[in-house]
Amino acid sequence: MYKQLKSFCRSLTENKIFELTIAAIIIVNSILIGVETAVSCEAITVVQKIILGIFTFEILARFIAADSTKEFFASGWNLFDLTLVVIGYIPTSIITNPSALMALRVIRVFRVLRLLRVSQEIKLIISVLLRSLVSMFYNIILFVIFIYLFAIIGVGLFRMPDVESASEQLKANYEEYCQTASNVPQCAPDPFANVGEAMFTLFRELTGDAWADVRYNSMQAYELGLINTSPMIINLFHITWVVLSAFLLLNVVTGAIINNYQEVLDDKHKNKEKNRQKGDINV
Protein backbone atom coordinates (compact mmCIF):
# COMPACT_ATOMS: atom_id res chain seq x y z
CA MET A 1 0.00 0.00 0.00
CA TYR A 2 2.78 2.42 0.98
CA LYS A 3 4.75 1.60 -2.20
CA GLN A 4 1.69 2.39 -4.29
CA LEU A 5 1.22 5.68 -2.43
CA LYS A 6 4.90 6.51 -2.89
CA SER A 7 4.73 5.72 -6.59
CA PHE A 8 1.60 7.87 -6.97
CA CYS A 9 3.19 10.82 -5.12
CA ARG A 10 6.36 10.57 -7.19
CA SER A 11 4.48 10.51 -10.48
CA LEU A 12 2.32 13.41 -9.26
CA THR A 13 5.18 15.65 -8.15
CA GLU A 14 7.11 14.96 -11.36
CA ASN A 15 4.07 15.68 -13.50
CA LYS A 16 4.43 18.87 -15.54
CA ILE A 17 0.76 19.79 -15.19
CA PHE A 18 1.00 19.48 -11.41
CA GLU A 19 4.06 21.74 -11.34
CA LEU A 20 2.34 24.34 -13.54
CA THR A 21 -0.76 24.20 -11.35
CA ILE A 22 1.31 24.80 -8.20
CA ALA A 23 3.09 27.65 -9.99
CA ALA A 24 -0.27 29.24 -10.86
CA ILE A 25 -1.42 28.89 -7.25
CA ILE A 26 1.82 30.48 -6.03
CA ILE A 27 1.17 33.44 -8.36
CA VAL A 28 -2.39 33.81 -7.03
CA ASN A 29 -1.07 33.58 -3.48
CA SER A 30 1.55 36.24 -4.23
CA ILE A 31 -1.07 38.58 -5.70
CA LEU A 32 -3.35 38.11 -2.69
CA ILE A 33 -0.46 38.89 -0.34
CA GLY A 34 -0.13 42.24 -2.10
CA VAL A 35 -3.90 42.82 -2.07
CA GLU A 36 -4.03 42.14 1.68
CA THR A 37 -1.76 45.14 2.30
CA ALA A 38 -4.62 47.42 1.14
CA VAL A 39 -7.81 45.33 1.47
CA SER A 40 -8.84 42.78 4.06
CA CYS A 41 -11.97 40.68 3.70
CA GLU A 42 -13.29 37.25 4.61
CA ALA A 43 -13.18 35.99 1.01
CA ILE A 44 -9.43 36.59 0.73
CA THR A 45 -8.87 34.89 4.09
CA VAL A 46 -10.81 31.82 2.95
CA VAL A 47 -8.91 31.62 -0.33
CA GLN A 48 -5.59 31.93 1.51
CA LYS A 49 -6.56 29.07 3.83
CA ILE A 50 -7.42 26.91 0.80
CA ILE A 51 -4.08 27.76 -0.79
CA LEU A 52 -2.30 26.89 2.46
CA GLY A 53 -4.05 23.51 2.37
CA ILE A 54 -2.87 22.93 -1.20
CA PHE A 55 0.69 23.82 -0.21
CA THR A 56 0.43 21.38 2.70
CA PHE A 57 -0.72 18.62 0.36
CA GLU A 58 2.16 19.44 -2.03
CA ILE A 59 4.84 19.28 0.67
CA LEU A 60 3.42 16.00 2.01
CA ALA A 61 3.44 14.56 -1.49
CA ARG A 62 7.08 15.59 -1.94
CA PHE A 63 7.96 14.07 1.43
CA ILE A 64 6.37 10.73 0.55
CA ALA A 65 7.89 10.76 -2.95
CA ALA A 66 11.42 11.23 -1.60
CA ASP A 67 13.63 8.15 -1.44
CA SER A 68 14.34 8.82 2.24
CA THR A 69 13.73 11.37 4.96
CA LYS A 70 17.37 12.41 4.72
CA GLU A 71 17.02 13.08 1.00
CA PHE A 72 13.94 15.23 1.60
CA PHE A 73 15.56 17.40 4.28
CA ALA A 74 18.82 17.63 2.31
CA SER A 75 17.03 19.87 -0.19
CA GLY A 76 17.11 23.53 0.75
CA TRP A 77 13.97 24.16 -1.31
CA ASN A 78 12.03 21.53 0.66
CA LEU A 79 13.15 23.08 3.96
CA PHE A 80 12.15 26.52 2.70
CA ASP A 81 8.70 25.34 1.59
CA LEU A 82 8.15 23.37 4.81
CA THR A 83 9.06 26.36 6.96
CA LEU A 84 6.62 28.62 5.13
CA VAL A 85 3.84 26.04 5.43
CA VAL A 86 4.40 25.56 9.16
CA ILE A 87 4.48 29.33 9.73
CA GLY A 88 1.21 29.62 7.82
CA TYR A 89 -0.55 27.60 10.54
CA ILE A 90 0.51 29.93 13.35
CA PRO A 91 -2.59 32.01 14.22
CA THR A 92 -1.90 35.72 14.56
CA SER A 93 -4.50 35.96 17.35
CA ILE A 94 -2.21 34.22 19.86
CA ILE A 95 0.64 36.69 19.32
CA THR A 96 0.44 39.75 21.56
CA ASN A 97 3.91 41.18 20.92
CA PRO A 98 3.65 43.72 18.07
CA SER A 99 7.25 43.07 16.95
CA ALA A 100 6.70 39.31 16.81
CA LEU A 101 3.43 39.81 14.91
CA MET A 102 5.17 42.05 12.37
CA ALA A 103 8.00 39.51 11.98
CA LEU A 104 5.44 36.73 11.36
CA ARG A 105 3.70 38.76 8.67
CA VAL A 106 6.99 39.61 7.01
CA ILE A 107 8.03 35.94 6.95
CA ARG A 108 4.71 34.96 5.38
CA VAL A 109 5.38 37.45 2.60
CA PHE A 110 8.36 35.26 1.66
CA ARG A 111 5.86 32.87 0.07
CA VAL A 112 6.40 35.02 -3.01
CA LEU A 113 9.91 33.54 -3.23
CA ARG A 114 8.41 30.14 -3.96
CA LEU A 115 8.12 31.40 -7.52
CA LEU A 116 11.89 30.98 -7.74
CA ARG A 117 11.60 27.20 -7.78
CA VAL A 118 9.18 27.17 -10.70
CA SER A 119 11.87 27.64 -13.36
CA GLN A 120 14.95 25.44 -13.61
CA GLU A 121 16.92 28.40 -14.95
CA ILE A 122 16.02 30.50 -11.91
CA LYS A 123 17.01 27.63 -9.62
CA LEU A 124 20.31 27.42 -11.51
CA ILE A 125 20.92 31.15 -10.94
CA ILE A 126 20.14 30.77 -7.22
CA SER A 127 22.61 27.88 -7.02
CA VAL A 128 25.26 30.04 -8.68
CA LEU A 129 24.66 32.89 -6.24
CA LEU A 130 24.85 30.55 -3.24
CA ARG A 131 28.09 29.04 -4.49
CA SER A 132 29.45 32.54 -5.10
CA LEU A 133 28.90 33.60 -1.49
CA VAL A 134 32.34 32.44 -0.37
CA SER A 135 34.22 34.24 -3.13
CA MET A 136 31.87 37.21 -2.77
CA PHE A 137 32.78 37.40 0.92
CA TYR A 138 36.47 37.83 0.11
CA ASN A 139 35.62 40.28 -2.67
CA ILE A 140 33.62 42.35 -0.19
CA ILE A 141 36.56 42.33 2.24
CA LEU A 142 38.82 43.57 -0.58
CA PHE A 143 36.29 46.25 -1.50
CA VAL A 144 35.90 47.42 2.13
CA ILE A 145 39.68 47.69 2.49
CA PHE A 146 39.96 49.90 -0.57
CA ILE A 147 36.93 52.07 0.22
CA TYR A 148 38.20 52.55 3.79
CA LEU A 149 41.66 53.47 2.50
CA PHE A 150 40.30 55.99 0.00
CA ALA A 151 37.90 57.37 2.62
CA ILE A 152 40.78 58.17 4.98
CA ILE A 153 42.71 59.79 2.12
CA GLY A 154 39.59 61.72 1.10
CA VAL A 155 39.04 63.05 4.62
CA GLY A 156 42.65 64.20 4.75
CA LEU A 157 42.43 65.94 1.37
CA PHE A 158 38.90 67.31 1.14
CA ARG A 159 37.45 67.84 4.61
CA MET A 160 35.97 71.32 5.07
CA PRO A 161 37.14 73.56 7.94
CA ASP A 162 35.19 73.72 11.19
CA VAL A 163 32.67 76.48 10.52
CA GLU A 164 32.23 77.32 14.21
CA SER A 165 35.89 78.21 14.70
CA ALA A 166 36.52 79.57 11.20
CA SER A 167 37.08 83.20 10.33
CA GLU A 168 34.26 85.37 9.04
CA GLN A 169 35.63 85.18 5.51
CA LEU A 170 35.71 81.36 5.59
CA LYS A 171 32.18 81.31 6.99
CA ALA A 172 31.00 83.49 4.13
CA ASN A 173 32.80 81.28 1.62
CA TYR A 174 31.29 78.19 3.21
CA GLU A 175 27.77 79.67 2.93
CA GLU A 176 28.42 80.48 -0.72
CA TYR A 177 29.61 76.91 -1.28
CA CYS A 178 26.47 75.44 0.29
CA GLN A 179 24.23 77.63 -1.88
CA THR A 180 25.97 77.13 -5.22
CA ALA A 181 27.48 73.62 -5.12
CA SER A 182 25.62 70.95 -7.10
CA ASN A 183 23.62 68.22 -5.32
CA VAL A 184 24.76 69.26 -1.86
CA PRO A 185 22.19 68.37 0.85
CA GLN A 186 21.70 70.92 3.58
CA CYS A 187 21.96 68.24 6.27
CA ALA A 188 25.45 67.12 5.13
CA PRO A 189 27.14 69.64 2.81
CA ASP A 190 30.61 68.18 3.41
CA PRO A 191 30.93 64.82 1.59
CA PHE A 192 34.22 64.10 3.38
CA ALA A 193 33.34 65.35 6.86
CA ASN A 194 34.39 62.07 8.48
CA VAL A 195 35.35 58.52 7.49
CA GLY A 196 31.75 57.26 7.52
CA GLU A 197 30.47 60.09 5.33
CA ALA A 198 33.47 59.69 3.04
CA MET A 199 32.78 55.97 2.60
CA PHE A 200 29.19 56.77 1.65
CA THR A 201 30.41 59.41 -0.82
CA LEU A 202 32.77 56.90 -2.42
CA PHE A 203 29.98 54.32 -2.63
CA ARG A 204 27.83 56.98 -4.31
CA GLU A 205 30.61 57.56 -6.86
CA LEU A 206 30.81 53.81 -7.41
CA THR A 207 27.13 53.72 -8.41
CA GLY A 208 27.68 56.60 -10.84
CA ASP A 209 25.26 58.85 -8.94
CA ALA A 210 26.45 62.31 -10.06
CA TRP A 211 30.03 61.43 -9.10
CA ALA A 212 31.35 64.23 -11.30
CA ASP A 213 29.46 66.73 -9.12
CA VAL A 214 31.55 65.64 -6.14
CA ARG A 215 34.66 66.45 -8.16
CA TYR A 216 33.30 69.84 -9.31
CA ASN A 217 32.27 70.69 -5.75
CA SER A 218 35.79 69.91 -4.55
CA MET A 219 37.15 72.22 -7.24
CA GLN A 220 34.79 74.98 -6.08
CA ALA A 221 35.79 74.37 -2.45
CA TYR A 222 39.42 74.84 -3.51
CA GLU A 223 38.61 78.09 -5.31
CA LEU A 224 36.81 79.40 -2.23
CA GLY A 225 39.75 78.51 -0.02
CA LEU A 226 37.85 75.84 1.94
CA ILE A 227 40.39 73.13 1.08
CA ASN A 228 44.05 73.33 0.07
CA THR A 229 44.13 70.35 -2.31
CA SER A 230 45.12 71.32 -5.86
CA PRO A 231 42.85 70.56 -8.85
CA MET A 232 45.37 68.02 -10.18
CA ILE A 233 45.16 65.99 -6.94
CA ILE A 234 41.35 66.33 -6.95
CA ASN A 235 41.15 64.93 -10.48
CA LEU A 236 43.65 62.18 -9.77
CA PHE A 237 41.81 61.04 -6.63
CA HIS A 238 38.33 60.86 -8.13
CA ILE A 239 39.38 59.35 -11.47
CA THR A 240 41.53 56.75 -9.73
CA TRP A 241 38.70 55.73 -7.44
CA VAL A 242 36.10 55.48 -10.21
CA VAL A 243 38.43 53.43 -12.42
CA LEU A 244 39.49 51.16 -9.56
CA SER A 245 36.00 50.57 -8.15
CA ALA A 246 33.71 50.62 -11.16
CA PHE A 247 35.99 48.91 -13.66
CA LEU A 248 38.23 46.65 -11.58
CA LEU A 249 36.56 45.67 -8.28
CA LEU A 250 33.12 45.15 -9.82
CA ASN A 251 34.60 43.12 -12.66
CA VAL A 252 36.30 40.86 -10.10
CA VAL A 253 32.85 40.14 -8.61
CA THR A 254 31.36 39.57 -12.07
CA GLY A 255 34.19 37.23 -12.99
CA ALA A 256 33.70 35.18 -9.82
CA ILE A 257 29.98 34.77 -10.54
CA ILE A 258 30.61 33.77 -14.17
CA ASN A 259 33.22 31.22 -13.07
CA ASN A 260 30.82 29.71 -10.52
CA TYR A 261 28.05 29.67 -13.14
CA GLN A 262 30.23 27.52 -15.38
CA GLU A 263 31.10 25.22 -12.47
CA VAL A 264 27.43 24.73 -11.61
CA LEU A 265 26.66 23.92 -15.26
CA ASP A 266 29.50 21.38 -15.33
CA ASP A 267 28.25 19.74 -12.11
CA LYS A 268 24.73 19.61 -13.54
CA HIS A 269 25.96 17.91 -16.70
CA LYS A 270 28.02 15.43 -14.67
CA ASN A 271 25.00 14.53 -12.54
CA LYS A 272 22.89 14.02 -15.65
CA GLU A 273 25.56 11.77 -17.12
CA LYS A 274 25.81 9.74 -13.89
CA ASN A 275 22.02 9.32 -13.75
CA ARG A 276 21.98 8.25 -17.40
CA GLN A 277 24.72 5.67 -16.77
CA LYS A 278 22.87 4.35 -13.72
CA GLY A 279 19.74 4.02 -15.82
CA ASP A 280 21.65 2.08 -18.49
CA ILE A 281 23.10 -0.23 -15.84
CA ASN A 282 19.67 -0.89 -14.31
CA VAL A 283 18.28 -1.69 -17.72
C-alpha positions as CSV (number, residue, x, y, z in Angstrom):
1,M,0.0,0.0,0.0
2,Y,2.8,2.4,1.0
3,K,4.8,1.6,-2.2
4,Q,1.7,2.4,-4.3
5,L,1.2,5.7,-2.4
6,K,4.9,6.5,-2.9
7,S,4.7,5.7,-6.6
8,F,1.6,7.9,-7.0
9,C,3.2,10.8,-5.1
10,R,6.4,10.6,-7.2
11,S,4.5,10.5,-10.5
12,L,2.3,13.4,-9.3
13,T,5.2,15.6,-8.1
14,E,7.1,15.0,-11.4
15,N,4.1,15.7,-13.5
16,K,4.4,18.9,-15.5
17,I,0.8,19.8,-15.2
18,F,1.0,19.5,-11.4
19,E,4.1,21.7,-11.3
20,L,2.3,24.3,-13.5
21,T,-0.8,24.2,-11.3
22,I,1.3,24.8,-8.2
23,A,3.1,27.6,-10.0
24,A,-0.3,29.2,-10.9
25,I,-1.4,28.9,-7.2
26,I,1.8,30.5,-6.0
27,I,1.2,33.4,-8.4
28,V,-2.4,33.8,-7.0
29,N,-1.1,33.6,-3.5
30,S,1.6,36.2,-4.2
31,I,-1.1,38.6,-5.7
32,L,-3.3,38.1,-2.7
33,I,-0.5,38.9,-0.3
34,G,-0.1,42.2,-2.1
35,V,-3.9,42.8,-2.1
36,E,-4.0,42.1,1.7
37,T,-1.8,45.1,2.3
38,A,-4.6,47.4,1.1
39,V,-7.8,45.3,1.5
40,S,-8.8,42.8,4.1
41,C,-12.0,40.7,3.7
42,E,-13.3,37.3,4.6
43,A,-13.2,36.0,1.0
44,I,-9.4,36.6,0.7
45,T,-8.9,34.9,4.1
46,V,-10.8,31.8,3.0
47,V,-8.9,31.6,-0.3
48,Q,-5.6,31.9,1.5
49,K,-6.6,29.1,3.8
50,I,-7.4,26.9,0.8
51,I,-4.1,27.8,-0.8
52,L,-2.3,26.9,2.5
53,G,-4.1,23.5,2.4
54,I,-2.9,22.9,-1.2
55,F,0.7,23.8,-0.2
56,T,0.4,21.4,2.7
57,F,-0.7,18.6,0.4
58,E,2.2,19.4,-2.0
59,I,4.8,19.3,0.7
60,L,3.4,16.0,2.0
61,A,3.4,14.6,-1.5
62,R,7.1,15.6,-1.9
63,F,8.0,14.1,1.4
64,I,6.4,10.7,0.6
65,A,7.9,10.8,-2.9
66,A,11.4,11.2,-1.6
67,D,13.6,8.1,-1.4
68,S,14.3,8.8,2.2
69,T,13.7,11.4,5.0
70,K,17.4,12.4,4.7
71,E,17.0,13.1,1.0
72,F,13.9,15.2,1.6
73,F,15.6,17.4,4.3
74,A,18.8,17.6,2.3
75,S,17.0,19.9,-0.2
76,G,17.1,23.5,0.7
77,W,14.0,24.2,-1.3
78,N,12.0,21.5,0.7
79,L,13.1,23.1,4.0
80,F,12.2,26.5,2.7
81,D,8.7,25.3,1.6
82,L,8.1,23.4,4.8
83,T,9.1,26.4,7.0
84,L,6.6,28.6,5.1
85,V,3.8,26.0,5.4
86,V,4.4,25.6,9.2
87,I,4.5,29.3,9.7
88,G,1.2,29.6,7.8
89,Y,-0.6,27.6,10.5
90,I,0.5,29.9,13.3
91,P,-2.6,32.0,14.2
92,T,-1.9,35.7,14.6
93,S,-4.5,36.0,17.3
94,I,-2.2,34.2,19.9
95,I,0.6,36.7,19.3
96,T,0.4,39.8,21.6
97,N,3.9,41.2,20.9
98,P,3.6,43.7,18.1
99,S,7.2,43.1,16.9
100,A,6.7,39.3,16.8
101,L,3.4,39.8,14.9
102,M,5.2,42.1,12.4
103,A,8.0,39.5,12.0
104,L,5.4,36.7,11.4
105,R,3.7,38.8,8.7
106,V,7.0,39.6,7.0
107,I,8.0,35.9,6.9
108,R,4.7,35.0,5.4
109,V,5.4,37.4,2.6
110,F,8.4,35.3,1.7
111,R,5.9,32.9,0.1
112,V,6.4,35.0,-3.0
113,L,9.9,33.5,-3.2
114,R,8.4,30.1,-4.0
115,L,8.1,31.4,-7.5
116,L,11.9,31.0,-7.7
117,R,11.6,27.2,-7.8
118,V,9.2,27.2,-10.7
119,S,11.9,27.6,-13.4
120,Q,14.9,25.4,-13.6
121,E,16.9,28.4,-15.0
122,I,16.0,30.5,-11.9
123,K,17.0,27.6,-9.6
124,L,20.3,27.4,-11.5
125,I,20.9,31.1,-10.9
126,I,20.1,30.8,-7.2
127,S,22.6,27.9,-7.0
128,V,25.3,30.0,-8.7
129,L,24.7,32.9,-6.2
130,L,24.9,30.6,-3.2
131,R,28.1,29.0,-4.5
132,S,29.5,32.5,-5.1
133,L,28.9,33.6,-1.5
134,V,32.3,32.4,-0.4
135,S,34.2,34.2,-3.1
136,M,31.9,37.2,-2.8
137,F,32.8,37.4,0.9
138,Y,36.5,37.8,0.1
139,N,35.6,40.3,-2.7
140,I,33.6,42.3,-0.2
141,I,36.6,42.3,2.2
142,L,38.8,43.6,-0.6
143,F,36.3,46.3,-1.5
144,V,35.9,47.4,2.1
145,I,39.7,47.7,2.5
146,F,40.0,49.9,-0.6
147,I,36.9,52.1,0.2
148,Y,38.2,52.6,3.8
149,L,41.7,53.5,2.5
150,F,40.3,56.0,0.0
151,A,37.9,57.4,2.6
152,I,40.8,58.2,5.0
153,I,42.7,59.8,2.1
154,G,39.6,61.7,1.1
155,V,39.0,63.0,4.6
156,G,42.7,64.2,4.8
157,L,42.4,65.9,1.4
158,F,38.9,67.3,1.1
159,R,37.5,67.8,4.6
160,M,36.0,71.3,5.1
161,P,37.1,73.6,7.9
162,D,35.2,73.7,11.2
163,V,32.7,76.5,10.5
164,E,32.2,77.3,14.2
165,S,35.9,78.2,14.7
166,A,36.5,79.6,11.2
167,S,37.1,83.2,10.3
168,E,34.3,85.4,9.0
169,Q,35.6,85.2,5.5
170,L,35.7,81.4,5.6
171,K,32.2,81.3,7.0
172,A,31.0,83.5,4.1
173,N,32.8,81.3,1.6
174,Y,31.3,78.2,3.2
175,E,27.8,79.7,2.9
176,E,28.4,80.5,-0.7
177,Y,29.6,76.9,-1.3
178,C,26.5,75.4,0.3
179,Q,24.2,77.6,-1.9
180,T,26.0,77.1,-5.2
181,A,27.5,73.6,-5.1
182,S,25.6,70.9,-7.1
183,N,23.6,68.2,-5.3
184,V,24.8,69.3,-1.9
185,P,22.2,68.4,0.8
186,Q,21.7,70.9,3.6
187,C,22.0,68.2,6.3
188,A,25.4,67.1,5.1
189,P,27.1,69.6,2.8
190,D,30.6,68.2,3.4
191,P,30.9,64.8,1.6
192,F,34.2,64.1,3.4
193,A,33.3,65.4,6.9
194,N,34.4,62.1,8.5
195,V,35.3,58.5,7.5
196,G,31.8,57.3,7.5
197,E,30.5,60.1,5.3
198,A,33.5,59.7,3.0
199,M,32.8,56.0,2.6
200,F,29.2,56.8,1.6
201,T,30.4,59.4,-0.8
202,L,32.8,56.9,-2.4
203,F,30.0,54.3,-2.6
204,R,27.8,57.0,-4.3
205,E,30.6,57.6,-6.9
206,L,30.8,53.8,-7.4
207,T,27.1,53.7,-8.4
208,G,27.7,56.6,-10.8
209,D,25.3,58.8,-8.9
210,A,26.5,62.3,-10.1
211,W,30.0,61.4,-9.1
212,A,31.4,64.2,-11.3
213,D,29.5,66.7,-9.1
214,V,31.5,65.6,-6.1
215,R,34.7,66.5,-8.2
216,Y,33.3,69.8,-9.3
217,N,32.3,70.7,-5.7
218,S,35.8,69.9,-4.5
219,M,37.1,72.2,-7.2
220,Q,34.8,75.0,-6.1
221,A,35.8,74.4,-2.5
222,Y,39.4,74.8,-3.5
223,E,38.6,78.1,-5.3
224,L,36.8,79.4,-2.2
225,G,39.7,78.5,0.0
226,L,37.9,75.8,1.9
227,I,40.4,73.1,1.1
228,N,44.0,73.3,0.1
229,T,44.1,70.3,-2.3
230,S,45.1,71.3,-5.9
231,P,42.9,70.6,-8.9
232,M,45.4,68.0,-10.2
233,I,45.2,66.0,-6.9
234,I,41.4,66.3,-6.9
235,N,41.1,64.9,-10.5
236,L,43.7,62.2,-9.8
237,F,41.8,61.0,-6.6
238,H,38.3,60.9,-8.1
239,I,39.4,59.4,-11.5
240,T,41.5,56.7,-9.7
241,W,38.7,55.7,-7.4
242,V,36.1,55.5,-10.2
243,V,38.4,53.4,-12.4
244,L,39.5,51.2,-9.6
245,S,36.0,50.6,-8.1
246,A,33.7,50.6,-11.2
247,F,36.0,48.9,-13.7
248,L,38.2,46.6,-11.6
249,L,36.6,45.7,-8.3
250,L,33.1,45.1,-9.8
251,N,34.6,43.1,-12.7
252,V,36.3,40.9,-10.1
253,V,32.8,40.1,-8.6
254,T,31.4,39.6,-12.1
255,G,34.2,37.2,-13.0
256,A,33.7,35.2,-9.8
257,I,30.0,34.8,-10.5
258,I,30.6,33.8,-14.2
259,N,33.2,31.2,-13.1
260,N,30.8,29.7,-10.5
261,Y,28.1,29.7,-13.1
262,Q,30.2,27.5,-15.4
263,E,31.1,25.2,-12.5
264,V,27.4,24.7,-11.6
265,L,26.7,23.9,-15.3
266,D,29.5,21.4,-15.3
267,D,28.2,19.7,-12.1
268,K,24.7,19.6,-13.5
269,H,26.0,17.9,-16.7
270,K,28.0,15.4,-14.7
271,N,25.0,14.5,-12.5
272,K,22.9,14.0,-15.7
273,E,25.6,11.8,-17.1
274,K,25.8,9.7,-13.9
275,N,22.0,9.3,-13.8
276,R,22.0,8.3,-17.4
277,Q,24.7,5.7,-16.8
278,K,22.9,4.4,-13.7
279,G,19.7,4.0,-15.8
280,D,21.7,2.1,-18.5
281,I,23.1,-0.2,-15.8
282,N,19.7,-0.9,-14.3
283,V,18.3,-1.7,-17.7
